[in-house]
Amino acid sequence: MNRYPLWKNLLILGVVLLGLLLAMPNLFSQDPSIEITAARGAEVTEASIDEVRAVLDNAGVPYKDVELTEDGRLLARFALSGEQLAGQETIERTLAERYRTALTLSADLPGWMRALGLNPMSLGLDLRGGIHVVIDVDMESALDQALERYVGDIRAQLREHKVRYLTVLRDGGEILVKFKDEEARAAADKLLGREFRALALASAEQGGTYLIRAELQPAEQEQIKDFALKQNITTLRNRVNALGVAEPSIARQGERRIVVQLPGAQDPGRLKEILGATATLEYRLVDTEHSVADAVSGRVPVGSRLYRDRDGVPILLKRRVIVTGDQITDASAGFDGQSGSPAVFVNLDGQGARRMRDVTTENVGKPMAVVFIENRTTTEMVDGEPVKRTHKVEEVISVATIREPFGRRFQTTGLDSSEEAHNTALLLRSGALAAPIQIVEERTIGPSLGQDNIDQGFRSVMIGLGLVVLFMALYYRVFGLVADLVLVVNLVMIVAVLSLLQATLTLPGIAGIVLTVGMAVDANVLIFERIREEIRNGSTPQASIRAGYDKALSTIVDANVTTLIAAVVLFSFGTGPVKGFAVTLFIGIVTSMFTAILGSRAMINQIYGRRNVKKLAI
C-alpha cells in the first residue's frame, strides 16, 4: 500500500492552506489612493483624519475612507482615479504647508487581513505605469572636484607650517607644487606625505625649479567615485520625494549609473525639474546681542536676519555666512566623546576650513546655526486652475554652541536624539549633488498600457494553463487530473511567495510564470511515464506507483537544479526585466518541485493507496 504518515499529509495540507491565505489579498481590487505624510515641522495624528475628511467634504470630492496606517501615515481611498487626482489637488491647495501627498494603489482588504499583515504582490512599471530613468554620474567631474579640494588643502597646510612655495596648481590629472629650493621641497614632501596619505607624491626638477607631483591613489579614486554615487543617490531620493510618488525605487546600477523608477508618475518634465533642483546649506552665527521679539515685530537689526526652525520658532541670525554646503565634503552621525550625546561630524574643504577656523576662534561660547535652503514646489489655485509654483524655503535645522576653535573637521551637538543626528547628517550630505548627472535613458509607460499588459499577461497564463490541463486530462486520465490540480496549486503558491516577499511582478515575470506552467508538469510526465513503464513490465499497480515516484526523483531533481542555477545566474548578472524573469522562474521551479513530487503523491495515495486495485487510470 502507498500511504504517507499523517504528519506528512498534514504538513502538505498546511503549506497549501498557507499559500491560499497569502495569495488571497490579490483577489481584492486596488483602490486609487493618496498617501499623506507630514512635512518637516508637522506630524500626522488621529486629528489629521478629521482634517483631511473635512477638506475633501468641503470640496465635494467623494472618497471611500481616510485611515491612519501603522507607520504613521494617512491613506485616503477613492473609487475612481479621477476622484484621486481631484483629492490630491484639494489637499495640496489647502494643506500643502503641513502635508505631502503621493499617489498610489492600495488593496481594499478586509480588516482581519490587514491585521495579519497580508498584502498583494507589487506591480512593476510595465504593469502599473510610471517613469523609468537611467542617470549617468560624471565621475570625471567628481575626481576634478576632489583634486581642486586637495589644491586648497595643500596650500593651507604649507601656509600653516610656514613652508615657502612658489605655486600650487592643477596639471591635468595631478597636482603640481613648485618650490624655489630643495630644502623647502624636502620639508613639504615630509609634511604632505604625513597629512595626505591618499596622494601619491613624486619629486622632480624642471628648469631650475623643484617640483612635487601629487596624484590620487587608485584606492582613493575608487572611494571618491563610490562616495559621489552614494551621495547622489541620497540627494536624488530626497528630491524625488517631492514628486508625490509612493514607493519610488532609486538604485545603483554598475559603477556610475543610477536607476530611478517612479510607479504611477506620468510627468517626465516634472521629474527633470526636480532632479535638477538645487539645495544648499549655510552656517551662520546666532545674533545674541539683539531681541528676537523685536525682530518678529518688524524691527530687524542691521546685519542680522530673522529665520525660523522646523517647528516655526523664530531665530535671529547674523547675515554673514561662515561656510556653505558646497564646502562640505562629508558628514556622518555619531556621539560626542565627552557627553555621549548625539552629534554630527562634518568635514570641510581647505577654503571652508580656514574660514571656519577664523570665525570660531573669535566666537568661542557663542551659538552657531545650520540653515537648510531648498526650492520647494507647491500647488496654488489661479483662476480656478491648479498652478505649481516654486518658492525658496530657508529653515534652521540645528543650533549648537561653539566649544572651541575648529576648522577642517568638527562636530555639531545640541541634537535631541540619534535619529535627529542621522537626519541632520543626511541633510548635510544631500544638500547638493556630489557630481553632475545626465539622463541617458528615459521611458514613460501610461496606466492604460500597464492595464493592457496585465490583461494580456493574464490571458497568456490562462491559455497556457488551459492547454496543459486539457492535454494532461486527455492523455493521463485520472493521473492527469491530479497533475492539473497540483498545477493550479503551483500557480497559487507562486503568487503566495511573491506576495510574502513583496517581490515586484513585471511583464517578464509573467513570462516566467507562463514558462513555469509548461515546465511544472514535466516532473509529473516523468513520473507517470515511469509508472506506465513499470505496468508494462508486469508490476502490480501499487508497486508501479511506488517505483514511478522513487525512480523518477533523481531525474526530476537534476533537471530542476540546472534550471535553478540558470535562474540564479540570470538574477546575479541581469538587470531590470531580466531579474523579474529570473525571480518568478526560480520561485516557480521550487514550488513546482514541491507540488509535483509531494503534492501529487499525496493525492494519488488518497485515491489508490488505501485499496487493492487491479488497474490504474493512466
C-alpha positions as CSV (number, residue, x, y, z in Angstrom):
1,M,0.0,0.0,0.0
2,N,1.1,3.6,-0.8
3,R,0.4,5.8,2.2
4,Y,2.0,8.9,3.7
5,P,2.1,9.2,7.5
6,L,-0.5,11.5,9.0
7,W,2.1,14.2,9.9
8,K,3.3,14.5,6.2
9,N,-0.3,14.8,4.9
10,L,-1.0,17.5,7.5
11,L,2.3,19.3,6.6
12,I,1.4,19.3,2.9
13,L,-2.1,20.5,3.6
14,G,-0.9,23.2,5.9
15,V,1.6,24.5,3.3
16,V,-1.2,24.6,0.7
17,L,-3.6,26.4,3.0
18,L,-0.9,28.9,4.0
19,G,-0.3,29.6,0.3
20,L,-4.0,30.1,-0.3
21,L,-4.1,32.6,2.6
22,L,-1.1,34.5,1.4
23,A,-2.4,34.7,-2.2
24,M,-5.9,35.8,-1.2
25,P,-5.1,39.6,-1.0
26,N,-4.5,39.5,-4.8
27,L,-8.2,38.8,-5.3
28,F,-9.3,42.1,-3.9
29,S,-9.4,45.3,-6.0
30,Q,-6.8,48.0,-5.9
31,D,-8.2,51.4,-4.8
32,P,-6.7,54.6,-6.3
33,S,-5.3,56.2,-3.1
34,I,-3.4,59.1,-1.7
35,E,-0.6,58.5,0.8
36,I,-0.3,61.6,3.1
37,T,2.8,62.2,5.2
38,A,3.8,65.1,7.4
39,A,6.1,67.8,6.2
40,R,9.0,68.8,8.3
41,G,7.8,70.6,11.4
42,A,4.4,68.9,11.3
43,E,3.0,65.4,12.3
44,V,0.2,63.1,11.4
45,T,-2.2,62.3,14.2
46,E,-5.7,61.0,14.7
47,A,-6.9,64.6,14.3
48,S,-5.4,64.7,10.8
49,I,-8.0,62.1,9.7
50,D,-10.9,64.5,10.5
51,E,-8.9,67.4,9.0
52,V,-8.5,65.6,5.6
53,R,-12.0,64.4,5.6
54,A,-13.3,67.9,6.2
55,V,-11.2,69.3,3.4
56,L,-12.5,66.7,0.9
57,D,-16.1,67.1,2.0
58,N,-15.9,70.9,1.6
59,A,-14.5,70.5,-1.9
60,G,-17.2,67.9,-2.8
61,V,-14.7,65.2,-3.6
62,P,-16.1,61.7,-2.9
63,Y,-13.9,59.3,-1.1
64,K,-14.2,55.8,0.3
65,D,-12.2,56.2,3.5
66,V,-9.4,58.0,5.3
67,E,-7.4,55.9,7.7
68,L,-4.2,56.1,9.7
69,T,-1.6,53.4,8.9
70,E,0.7,51.6,11.3
71,D,3.7,53.5,10.0
72,G,2.2,56.9,10.9
73,R,0.8,57.9,7.5
74,L,-2.7,58.7,6.3
75,L,-4.3,56.8,3.4
76,A,-7.2,58.3,1.6
77,R,-9.0,55.8,-0.6
78,F,-11.1,56.7,-3.7
79,A,-13.3,54.7,-6.1
80,L,-12.0,56.3,-9.3
81,S,-8.7,57.7,-10.4
82,G,-10.3,61.0,-11.4
83,E,-11.5,61.4,-7.8
84,Q,-8.0,60.5,-6.6
85,L,-6.5,63.3,-8.7
86,A,-9.1,65.8,-7.6
87,G,-8.4,64.8,-4.0
88,Q,-4.7,65.4,-4.4
89,E,-5.3,68.8,-5.8
90,T,-7.6,69.7,-3.0
91,I,-5.2,68.6,-0.3
92,E,-2.2,70.3,-1.9
93,R,-4.2,73.5,-2.3
94,T,-5.3,73.7,1.3
95,L,-2.8,71.6,3.4
96,A,0.4,71.9,1.4
97,E,2.3,73.6,4.2
98,R,1.7,70.7,6.6
99,Y,1.4,67.6,4.5
100,R,2.9,65.9,1.5
101,T,0.9,63.7,-0.9
102,A,1.8,60.7,-3.0
103,L,-0.4,58.8,-5.5
104,T,-0.5,55.1,-5.0
105,L,-2.7,52.0,-5.3
106,S,-3.9,50.3,-2.1
107,A,-5.7,46.9,-1.9
108,D,-9.2,47.1,-0.4
109,L,-8.5,44.3,2.1
110,P,-10.8,43.4,5.0
111,G,-9.7,44.3,8.5
112,W,-8.6,40.8,9.5
113,M,-6.2,40.6,6.5
114,R,-4.6,43.9,7.4
115,A,-4.3,42.8,11.0
116,L,-2.4,39.8,9.8
117,G,-0.1,41.9,7.7
118,L,-1.2,40.3,4.4
119,N,-0.5,42.3,1.2
120,P,-0.9,41.7,-2.5
121,M,2.3,41.4,-4.6
122,S,3.7,44.6,-6.0
123,L,3.4,45.5,-9.7
124,G,6.3,46.8,-11.8
125,L,6.3,49.9,-14.0
126,D,5.3,47.9,-17.1
127,L,2.2,46.7,-15.4
128,R,1.3,49.7,-13.3
129,G,2.6,52.6,-15.4
130,G,5.2,55.2,-14.5
131,I,8.6,56.6,-15.4
132,H,11.9,54.8,-15.7
133,V,15.0,56.9,-15.9
134,V,18.7,55.9,-16.1
135,I,21.1,58.6,-14.9
136,D,24.8,58.7,-15.6
137,V,27.1,60.3,-12.9
138,D,30.0,62.3,-14.2
139,M,32.8,60.6,-12.3
140,E,35.5,62.7,-14.1
141,S,34.0,65.8,-12.6
142,A,33.9,64.2,-9.1
143,L,37.6,63.5,-9.4
144,D,38.3,67.0,-10.7
145,Q,36.4,68.4,-7.7
146,A,38.4,66.2,-5.3
147,L,41.7,67.5,-6.9
148,E,40.5,71.1,-6.5
149,R,39.8,70.5,-2.8
150,Y,43.3,69.0,-2.4
151,V,44.8,72.0,-4.1
152,G,43.2,74.3,-1.5
153,D,44.1,71.9,1.4
154,I,47.8,71.7,0.3
155,R,48.0,75.5,0.1
156,A,46.5,75.7,3.6
157,Q,48.9,73.1,5.1
158,L,52.0,74.8,3.6
159,R,51.0,78.2,4.9
160,E,50.1,76.9,8.3
161,H,53.5,75.2,8.7
162,K,55.3,78.2,7.1
163,V,56.8,76.2,4.2
164,R,57.6,78.5,1.3
165,Y,56.4,77.6,-2.1
166,L,56.0,79.2,-5.5
167,T,52.7,77.9,-6.6
168,V,50.2,75.0,-6.3
169,L,48.2,74.3,-9.4
170,R,46.3,71.6,-11.3
171,D,48.2,69.9,-14.2
172,G,45.7,67.6,-15.9
173,G,45.0,64.7,-13.5
174,E,47.7,65.6,-11.0
175,I,48.7,68.5,-8.7
176,L,51.9,70.3,-9.3
177,V,53.7,72.1,-6.3
178,K,56.7,74.3,-7.2
179,F,59.5,75.4,-4.8
180,K,62.4,77.7,-5.1
181,D,64.9,75.5,-3.3
182,E,65.4,71.8,-2.5
183,E,65.2,72.3,1.3
184,A,61.7,73.7,1.0
185,R,60.7,70.8,-1.2
186,A,62.1,68.3,1.3
187,A,60.1,69.9,4.1
188,A,57.0,69.9,2.0
189,D,57.4,66.3,0.9
190,K,57.6,65.2,4.5
191,L,54.6,67.3,5.5
192,L,52.4,66.4,2.6
193,G,53.3,62.7,3.0
194,R,52.1,62.8,6.6
195,E,48.9,64.9,6.1
196,F,47.7,63.5,2.7
197,R,48.2,59.7,2.7
198,A,45.7,59.4,-0.1
199,L,48.1,61.2,-2.6
200,A,51.0,59.5,-4.3
201,L,53.9,62.0,-4.2
202,A,56.9,62.2,-6.6
203,S,59.8,64.7,-6.7
204,A,61.1,66.2,-9.9
205,E,63.2,69.1,-11.2
206,Q,62.3,71.3,-14.2
207,G,64.3,74.3,-15.4
208,G,65.9,75.0,-12.1
209,T,62.6,74.7,-10.2
210,Y,62.0,72.0,-7.7
211,L,58.7,70.1,-8.0
212,I,56.4,67.7,-6.2
213,R,53.8,65.9,-8.4
214,A,50.8,64.6,-6.5
215,E,48.1,62.3,-7.9
216,L,45.3,60.4,-6.3
217,Q,46.0,56.8,-5.2
218,P,43.8,54.3,-7.1
219,A,42.1,53.3,-3.9
220,E,41.3,57.0,-3.2
221,Q,39.9,57.4,-6.7
222,E,37.6,54.5,-6.2
223,Q,36.5,55.8,-2.8
224,I,35.7,59.2,-4.3
225,K,33.7,57.7,-7.1
226,D,31.8,55.5,-4.7
227,F,31.1,58.4,-2.4
228,A,29.9,60.6,-5.3
229,L,27.5,57.9,-6.4
230,K,26.1,57.2,-2.9
231,Q,25.7,60.9,-2.2
232,N,23.9,61.5,-5.5
233,I,21.6,58.6,-4.7
234,T,20.8,60.1,-1.3
235,T,20.2,63.6,-2.9
236,L,18.0,62.2,-5.7
237,R,15.9,60.2,-3.2
238,N,15.2,63.3,-1.2
239,R,14.3,65.2,-4.4
240,V,12.1,62.5,-5.8
241,N,10.0,62.5,-2.6
242,A,8.8,66.0,-3.7
243,L,7.3,64.4,-6.8
244,G,4.5,62.9,-4.8
245,V,5.2,59.3,-5.8
246,A,4.6,56.4,-3.4
247,E,7.3,53.7,-3.2
248,P,9.9,55.2,-5.6
249,S,12.8,53.0,-6.5
250,I,16.3,54.6,-6.7
251,A,19.1,52.1,-7.0
252,R,22.7,51.8,-8.1
253,Q,23.5,50.2,-11.5
254,G,27.1,49.4,-12.1
255,E,29.9,51.8,-11.2
256,R,28.5,55.1,-12.4
257,R,24.7,54.8,-13.1
258,I,21.6,55.3,-11.1
259,V,18.2,53.8,-12.0
260,V,15.1,55.8,-10.9
261,Q,11.7,54.2,-11.1
262,L,8.6,56.1,-10.2
263,P,5.4,53.9,-10.2
264,G,2.3,55.9,-11.2
265,A,4.2,59.1,-12.2
266,Q,3.4,60.4,-15.7
267,D,5.2,63.7,-16.0
268,P,8.9,63.3,-17.2
269,G,9.3,67.1,-17.4
270,R,8.5,67.4,-13.7
271,L,11.0,64.7,-13.0
272,K,13.8,66.5,-14.8
273,E,12.9,69.7,-13.0
274,I,13.1,68.0,-9.6
275,L,16.3,66.2,-10.4
276,G,17.9,69.5,-11.5
277,A,16.7,71.3,-8.4
278,T,19.2,73.0,-6.1
279,A,19.6,72.7,-2.3
280,T,22.3,74.0,-0.1
281,L,23.4,74.8,3.5
282,E,24.7,77.8,5.3
283,Y,26.5,78.1,8.7
284,R,25.7,81.4,10.4
285,L,26.3,82.8,13.9
286,V,23.3,83.4,16.1
287,D,22.7,87.0,16.9
288,T,22.6,87.0,20.8
289,E,23.0,90.8,21.1
290,H,19.5,91.8,19.9
291,S,16.0,90.8,20.8
292,V,14.2,88.2,18.8
293,A,10.9,89.6,19.9
294,D,11.8,93.0,18.3
295,A,12.8,91.2,15.1
296,V,9.5,89.4,15.0
297,S,7.6,92.7,15.4
298,G,9.5,94.0,12.4
299,R,12.5,95.8,13.9
300,V,15.2,93.5,12.5
301,P,18.7,94.9,13.3
302,V,21.1,95.8,10.5
303,G,23.5,93.0,9.8
304,S,21.0,90.3,11.0
305,R,18.1,88.3,9.6
306,L,15.1,86.5,11.1
307,Y,14.8,82.8,10.4
308,R,12.6,80.0,11.8
309,D,13.4,76.5,12.7
310,R,11.4,73.4,11.7
311,D,8.9,73.9,14.5
312,G,8.3,77.5,13.4
313,V,10.3,79.0,16.3
314,P,11.9,82.4,15.3
315,I,15.7,82.6,15.5
316,L,17.8,85.7,14.8
317,L,21.0,85.0,12.8
318,K,23.9,87.1,11.5
319,R,23.8,87.9,7.8
320,R,27.4,86.9,7.5
321,V,27.7,83.4,6.1
322,I,30.6,81.3,7.5
323,V,30.6,78.4,5.1
324,T,28.1,76.9,2.6
325,G,27.1,73.4,1.7
326,D,29.3,73.2,-1.3
327,Q,32.3,73.4,1.0
328,I,31.2,70.3,3.0
329,T,33.0,67.1,1.8
330,D,31.4,64.6,4.2
331,A,29.0,64.4,7.1
332,S,28.2,61.4,9.4
333,A,26.2,60.9,12.6
334,G,27.7,59.7,15.9
335,F,28.1,60.5,19.5
336,D,30.0,63.1,21.4
337,G,33.1,61.5,23.0
338,Q,32.7,63.5,26.3
339,S,29.0,63.8,26.9
340,G,27.8,60.8,24.9
341,S,25.1,63.0,23.3
342,P,24.1,62.7,19.6
343,A,26.4,64.6,17.3
344,V,27.1,65.2,13.6
345,F,30.7,65.1,12.3
346,V,31.4,67.4,9.4
347,N,34.4,67.7,7.0
348,L,35.1,70.9,5.1
349,D,37.4,71.6,2.2
350,G,40.5,73.9,2.6
351,Q,38.8,77.2,2.0
352,G,35.9,76.4,4.3
353,A,38.2,75.1,7.0
354,R,40.2,78.3,7.0
355,R,37.1,80.5,7.3
356,M,35.5,78.2,9.9
357,R,38.7,78.3,12.0
358,D,38.9,82.1,11.9
359,V,35.3,82.6,12.9
360,T,35.2,80.0,15.7
361,T,38.4,81.3,17.2
362,E,36.7,84.7,17.6
363,N,33.3,83.3,18.9
364,V,34.0,80.5,21.4
365,G,31.0,80.0,23.6
366,K,28.5,81.5,21.2
367,P,25.8,79.6,19.3
368,M,26.0,78.8,15.6
369,A,23.2,77.7,13.4
370,V,22.8,75.4,10.3
371,V,20.4,76.8,7.7
372,F,19.0,74.4,5.1
373,I,17.9,76.1,1.8
374,E,15.9,74.4,-0.9
375,N,13.4,75.1,-3.7
376,R,10.0,73.6,-3.0
377,T,7.1,73.3,-5.3
378,T,3.5,73.8,-4.1
379,T,0.2,73.9,-5.9
380,E,-1.9,77.0,-5.9
381,M,-5.3,77.8,-7.5
382,V,-5.2,80.6,-10.0
383,D,-8.5,81.5,-11.7
384,G,-9.8,78.1,-10.7
385,E,-6.9,76.2,-12.1
386,P,-4.2,74.4,-10.1
387,V,-0.8,76.0,-10.8
388,K,2.5,74.7,-9.4
389,R,4.8,77.3,-8.1
390,T,8.4,77.0,-6.9
391,H,9.5,79.0,-3.9
392,K,12.6,79.2,-1.8
393,V,12.4,77.8,1.7
394,E,15.0,78.5,4.4
395,E,14.9,76.9,7.8
396,V,17.2,76.3,10.7
397,I,17.8,72.6,11.2
398,S,20.3,72.8,14.1
399,V,21.7,75.3,16.7
400,A,24.8,74.4,18.7
401,T,27.3,76.1,20.9
402,I,30.9,76.6,19.7
403,R,33.0,75.0,22.5
404,E,36.5,75.6,21.0
405,P,38.0,76.7,17.7
406,F,37.8,74.2,14.9
407,G,38.4,74.1,11.2
408,R,38.5,71.2,8.7
409,R,36.6,68.6,10.9
410,F,34.2,69.5,13.6
411,Q,31.1,68.2,15.3
412,T,27.6,69.7,15.7
413,T,25.9,68.9,19.0
414,G,22.7,70.1,20.7
415,L,20.5,67.5,18.9
416,D,17.6,65.8,20.6
417,S,18.2,62.2,19.5
418,S,20.4,59.9,17.5
419,E,17.7,59.9,14.9
420,E,17.8,63.6,14.5
421,A,21.6,63.4,14.3
422,H,21.2,60.9,11.4
423,N,18.7,63.1,9.6
424,T,20.9,66.2,10.0
425,A,23.9,64.3,8.6
426,L,21.7,63.2,5.7
427,L,20.6,66.8,5.0
428,L,24.2,67.9,5.2
429,R,25.3,65.2,2.7
430,S,22.3,65.6,0.4
431,G,22.3,69.3,0.1
432,A,23.8,69.3,-3.3
433,L,24.8,66.7,-5.9
434,A,28.4,65.4,-5.4
435,A,28.9,65.2,-9.2
436,P,26.9,66.4,-12.3
437,I,24.3,64.0,-13.7
438,Q,22.9,63.3,-17.1
439,I,19.8,61.4,-18.0
440,V,20.8,58.8,-20.6
441,E,17.6,56.7,-20.8
442,E,14.0,57.6,-20.2
443,R,10.8,55.6,-20.6
444,T,7.3,56.6,-19.7
445,I,4.6,53.9,-19.5
446,G,1.0,55.0,-19.3
447,P,-1.5,53.4,-16.9
448,S,-3.7,52.2,-19.8
449,L,-0.7,50.4,-21.4
450,G,0.1,48.9,-18.0
451,Q,-3.5,47.6,-17.7
452,D,-3.2,46.2,-21.2
453,N,-0.1,44.4,-20.2
454,I,-1.8,42.9,-17.2
455,D,-4.8,41.8,-19.3
456,Q,-2.6,40.2,-22.0
457,G,-0.3,38.6,-19.4
458,F,-3.3,37.1,-17.5
459,R,-4.7,35.9,-20.8
460,S,-1.5,34.2,-21.8
461,V,-1.3,32.4,-18.4
462,M,-4.9,31.2,-18.7
463,I,-4.4,30.0,-22.3
464,G,-1.2,28.2,-21.4
465,L,-2.7,26.7,-18.3
466,G,-5.9,25.6,-20.2
467,L,-3.9,23.8,-23.0
468,V,-1.7,22.0,-20.5
469,V,-4.7,21.0,-18.3
470,L,-6.6,19.7,-21.4
471,F,-3.6,17.7,-22.7
472,M,-2.9,16.1,-19.3
473,A,-6.5,15.2,-18.6
474,L,-6.9,13.5,-22.0
475,Y,-3.6,11.7,-22.1
476,Y,-3.2,10.6,-18.5
477,R,-6.8,10.5,-17.3
478,V,-7.1,10.3,-13.5
479,F,-3.4,10.9,-13.0
480,G,-3.7,13.8,-15.5
481,L,-6.5,15.4,-13.4
482,V,-4.3,15.1,-10.4
483,A,-1.4,16.8,-12.3
484,D,-3.9,19.6,-13.3
485,L,-4.9,20.2,-9.7
486,V,-1.4,20.4,-8.4
487,L,-0.5,22.7,-11.4
488,V,-3.3,25.1,-10.2
489,V,-2.0,24.8,-6.6
490,N,1.5,25.6,-8.0
491,L,0.3,28.9,-9.5
492,V,-1.3,29.8,-6.2
493,M,2.0,29.0,-4.4
494,I,3.9,31.3,-6.8
495,V,1.5,34.2,-6.2
496,A,1.7,33.5,-2.4
497,V,5.6,33.6,-2.4
498,L,5.6,36.8,-4.5
499,S,3.1,38.4,-2.0
500,L,5.1,37.2,1.0
501,L,8.4,38.5,-0.2
502,Q,6.7,41.7,-1.6
503,A,8.6,41.0,-4.9
504,T,7.7,43.1,-7.8
505,L,5.8,41.4,-10.7
506,T,6.8,42.6,-14.1
507,L,5.8,41.6,-17.7
508,P,8.9,39.4,-18.0
509,G,7.9,38.0,-14.6
510,I,4.6,36.9,-16.2
511,A,6.6,35.3,-19.0
512,G,8.5,33.4,-16.3
513,I,5.1,32.2,-14.8
514,V,3.9,31.1,-18.3
515,L,7.2,29.1,-18.8
516,T,6.8,27.6,-15.3
517,V,3.3,26.4,-16.2
518,G,4.7,24.3,-19.0
519,M,7.7,23.1,-17.0
520,A,5.7,22.3,-13.9
521,V,4.1,19.3,-15.5
522,D,7.5,17.9,-16.7
523,A,8.0,16.2,-13.3
524,N,4.6,14.6,-13.5
525,V,5.2,13.5,-17.0
526,L,8.4,11.8,-16.0
527,I,6.7,10.1,-13.0
528,F,3.6,9.0,-15.0
529,E,5.7,7.6,-17.9
530,R,7.8,5.7,-15.3
531,I,4.6,4.2,-13.8
532,R,3.3,3.2,-17.2
533,E,6.7,1.5,-18.0
534,E,6.5,-0.4,-14.7
535,I,3.0,-1.6,-15.5
536,R,4.1,-2.8,-19.0
537,N,6.9,-4.7,-17.2
538,G,4.3,-6.6,-15.2
539,S,4.5,-4.8,-11.9
540,T,1.4,-4.5,-9.7
541,P,-0.4,-1.1,-9.7
542,Q,0.8,-0.3,-6.1
543,A,4.4,-1.3,-6.9
544,S,4.3,0.7,-10.2
545,I,3.2,3.8,-8.3
546,R,6.0,3.4,-5.7
547,A,8.6,2.7,-8.4
548,G,7.4,5.6,-10.6
549,Y,7.8,8.2,-7.9
550,D,11.1,6.8,-6.4
551,K,13.0,6.1,-9.7
552,A,12.0,9.4,-11.4
553,L,13.0,11.5,-8.4
554,S,16.7,11.8,-9.2
555,T,16.0,12.8,-12.8
556,I,13.5,15.4,-11.7
557,V,15.9,16.9,-9.2
558,D,18.8,17.0,-11.7
559,A,16.6,18.8,-14.4
560,N,15.3,21.4,-11.9
561,V,18.6,22.1,-10.3
562,T,20.1,23.0,-13.6
563,T,17.2,25.4,-14.3
564,L,17.6,26.9,-10.8
565,I,21.3,27.5,-11.5
566,A,20.3,29.3,-14.7
567,A,17.8,31.4,-12.8
568,V,20.4,32.4,-10.2
569,V,22.9,33.4,-12.9
570,L,20.2,35.5,-14.7
571,F,19.4,37.2,-11.4
572,S,23.0,37.8,-10.5
573,F,24.2,39.3,-13.8
574,G,20.9,40.6,-15.3
575,T,19.3,43.9,-14.8
576,G,15.7,45.2,-14.7
577,P,13.4,42.9,-16.7
578,V,15.9,40.0,-16.7
579,K,15.8,40.0,-12.9
580,G,12.0,39.9,-12.9
581,F,12.0,36.9,-15.2
582,A,14.6,35.1,-13.0
583,V,12.7,35.7,-9.8
584,T,9.5,34.1,-11.0
585,L,11.3,31.3,-12.8
586,F,13.2,30.5,-9.6
587,I,10.1,30.6,-7.4
588,G,8.1,28.6,-9.9
589,I,10.7,25.8,-10.1
590,V,10.9,25.5,-6.3
591,T,7.1,25.4,-5.8
592,S,6.6,23.0,-8.8
593,M,9.0,20.5,-7.2
594,F,7.0,20.6,-4.0
595,T,3.6,20.3,-5.7
596,A,4.6,17.8,-8.4
597,I,6.5,15.4,-6.1
598,L,4.9,15.7,-2.7
599,G,1.5,17.1,-3.6
600,S,0.7,14.8,-6.4
601,R,2.0,11.7,-4.5
602,A,-0.2,12.6,-1.5
603,M,-3.3,12.9,-3.8
604,I,-2.5,9.6,-5.6
605,N,-2.1,7.9,-2.2
606,Q,-5.5,9.1,-1.2
607,I,-7.1,7.8,-4.4
608,Y,-5.3,4.5,-4.9
609,G,-3.1,3.9,-1.9
610,R,-5.7,2.7,0.6
611,R,-7.3,-0.1,-1.5
612,N,-6.3,-3.1,-3.6
613,V,-6.6,-2.0,-7.3
614,K,-6.0,-4.1,-10.4
615,K,-5.8,-1.3,-13.0
616,L,-4.7,2.3,-13.0
617,A,-6.5,5.0,-15.0
618,I,-3.3,6.2,-16.6
